[in-house]
Amino acid sequence: MAETATALPTPVADVGGPAERGSLQIADRALSKIVTAAAREVDGVAPSGSQALGGLLGSGYPSVELESAGSRVRVQVDVATLWPHPAARVAADVRSAVARRLDELAAVHADSVAVTVRDVVRPTARGRGPRVR
């Protein structure tokens, strides 16, 4: 019986740690999308298509402005809350969610997250037909 040669894996040169390989830059637009998604995840934040917010015209909430410098960012988020959620609790939850998601998904530290509740809306009753009298 003939012997077969087993190929050994070719050693890979050590390319060093992440700092030695290059850098990662995340565009402000991508960071804004992370912030918007994080705000929408919070219970009590009105969905962007709420009728009371002009769903057909687009309300613009949550609205995000940010300033970034390297791996640090300052964020301003404007939201609308759903009635009867406490606005202060919703704002605090948005602040926490935004800071956490920026860290988890982009490795960016939020120096500040300012949240302004711009509107309070009643939830729409989706799935209900017209009222019959």
Helices and strands as residue ranges (DSSP letters): H 18-21, H 28-41, G 51-53, E 63-69, E 72-82, H 87-106, E 109-121
